[in-house]
Amino acid sequence: MDEVSLTSREAILYSALINMAVGFVLGLIPFFFGYFNKEMKLGTIAILISTLGGAALGIFISIPAAVIFT
């Protein structure tokens, strides 16, 4: 088998995409709380902050954002 090699730019991009996906999944929790409590604006803000925060700093922003908005 051939070795898999990534450039540093690709590694950072893949890491950010994985963290963004984790942030999105965590952001679904306050989003659905907002949906069922008729607070769609707050739920939408929560999912955006969790997703973008996840891309920037990973779970260090995603988890606190999900907890705060829930």
N, C-alpha and C positions, 0 to 999 in steps of 0.2 A: 504494500500500500504506500501511496505517496503521503508525504507529510503535509499537513494543513498549515499554511502560514497566513497570518493576517498582518496588515499594516496597523500602525497604532491608530490611525484615523478610523479604520474599519472596526477595530476592537472597541473604541469609544462609542461609535455609532451603534453597534450591536448591544453594548451594555446599556446605553440610553434607551434603546427601543424595548429591551426586556424590562428595565425599570419603569418605563412608561406604561407598559402593559400591566405590571403589578400595581402601579398607581391607579390605573383605570379600574381594575377589579376592586381595589380597596375603596375607590370613590363611588362605586355602585351602592355601597352600604348606606351612606348618608343620602345618596340620590333617591333611593327607594323610600327611605324614611321621609324625605321631603315630599315625595310623590304621594304617599299615603296620608300625610298630614296637610296636604294642600299648600305646601311651601315649595313650589317648583323652582322659583328663582334661587332660593337658598340651596336646593339640591343640585341645580345646574352649576352654581358657583363652586360647590364642594367637589363635584366630579372634575371640573376644570383645574382647580388647584391641586387636587390629588394627582391628576395625570401629568400636568406640567411640572409639579414639584417632584414627582417620581422620575421624570426624565432628567431633571437637573441634579437632584441630590439623593435619589433613590428612596429607600424606605424611611430615611430620616425626616422627610417631609410628608410622604404619603400617609404613614400611620398616624402621626399627630393631626393632620388635616382631617382624616376620616373620623378620628375620635372627637375633635372639636366640633365638627359640623353635625355629628350624630347627637 
